[in-house]
């Protein structure tokens, strides 16, 4: 993890913050390296976590309906 921290620090120092960033998944709390192959607005680490979050939101919405 130290190497990743150094790389992120160097990218920030050079102004490459759009290219390199760390992503913390709100579903599984896993830290993911979001490089150039990932969307800028990515929130989840995988499609599996994205689906879990959607199912949780859908279940909450269904319970709140009368």
Buried (B, 14 or more C-beta within 10 A) or exposed (E): EEEEEEBBEEBEEEEBEEEBBEBEBEBEEEEBEBEEEEEEEEEBBEEEBBEBBEEEEEEEEEEEEE
